[in-house]
């Protein structure tokens, strides 16, 4: 039993087969010349032993190596990559099966935002006419806390279209530091959601503690491999074409642990990558292939995910820009490359440039949701609650996004046009034409009850003079927050707190 996702039976092919193969050849040529600048001695050793050409150099105060990766090494790595990756969950029904040869798409949260947006209804009184009073959503911005991360995980557990969870709040409490951040953010997530938890690591030294926590939850080492309740994201590539030292160590260790890991490449078109589609896709592809090679050299057959997070630069200030057509071009073409290699794909949609919930946010988010998932990436992150280029998270926006993604899933349904359906259509039309009113209301209600047509929009404003959408979303957030939380059992929490150092006592729901 696992989550269904949305079935995209006929993936959108933005590039022709010839164009895909051309991107592939270009990426391989880039990996040979100029090659990759690697700062990790461990990664260099793996690559050199496998036949890559290595030339030592110096980048400022750091040792580095130019590595020329032959195409044969890339091909060998791709041959050992599994086409299926299982993302486990506390609740087995929430398990996700990523299949690069299939057509199911799953939607998740992320990324680690610095700010939390609070929405509170406030009554405003007209200065000219005090009897004229209106309620509007007031929005305040503040730094995120570990309590906010717990709330966002609980919210996400109750959003039916959210399939997996990436921590979307950067915990910035005074008692959180680099030495305890990882264990607390993973525990806060796992203790408040029964879906899969994916995340990055701040401190390499905390990996063993995080993995041990997951082993306790799963029921042991072997059970964790069967049901990996956590997976990792490694930004091993610093664009353009550079392998980061500590992140490479994380990638190698995760591979040897046998846990799923995302090779995340996130260049910015116009600054750290070419701004044109061909250049961006070729570079992202080369960077991800580099990570896959290192992963498979460390442990052939290790579960790995092709992670494409390309963005475009604004031309006025060089900040990230998401709500533009190029963003969709980049991501759909990268997903097509992953499908070409039959490697499970992690893609991006549902984030925009708007600072607050509203028309701009809805338009930008729906624009990407209507386009990127059509290429059938296995998972889509950034899809819930993010605003202003992933800087703040807003729970009310996440609730709206959840419903909008439901609409997109409905949009991707395959048409039901076959002989039996047409026979039914003829019968209905003949029956209606024999009635005095000649209306289809009876049959419409039947389809509505069975899920054959999409229900009404629950956040539609009812007043003539104000938009109530955000206020209704706030009511939904409050209703979800009042629901019981699906915490880990007391016995598991007791074992985790006894064996994993650095956990904040206040996160333990059974603390006396």
Secondary structure, 3 states (H helix, E strand, C coil): CCCCCEECCCCCCCCCHHHHHHHHHHHHHHHHCCCEEECCHHHHHHHHHCCCEEEEEEECCEEEEEEECCHHHHHHHHHHCCCEEEECCCCHHHCEEEECCCCEEEEECCCCECEEEEEEEEEEECCCCCCCEEEEEEEEEEECCHHHHHHHHHHHHCCCCCCEEECCECCCCCCCCCCCHHHHHHHHHHCCCCCEEEECCCCHHHHHHHHHHHHHHHCCHHHHHHCCCEEEEECCEECCCEECHHHHHHHHHHHHHCCCEEEEECCEECCCECCCHHHHHHHHHHHHHHHHHHHHHHCCCCCEEEEECCEEECCCCCCEECCCHHHHHHHHHHHHHHHHHCCCEEEECCCCCCCCCCHHHHHHHHHHHCCHHHHCCCEEECCCCEECCCCEEEHHHHHHHHHHHHHHHHHCCCCCCCHHHHHHHHHHHHHHHCCCCCCCHHHHHHHHHHCCCCCCCCCCCCCCCCCCHHHHHHHHHHHHHCCCCCCCCHHHHHHHHHHCCCCCHHHCCCCC
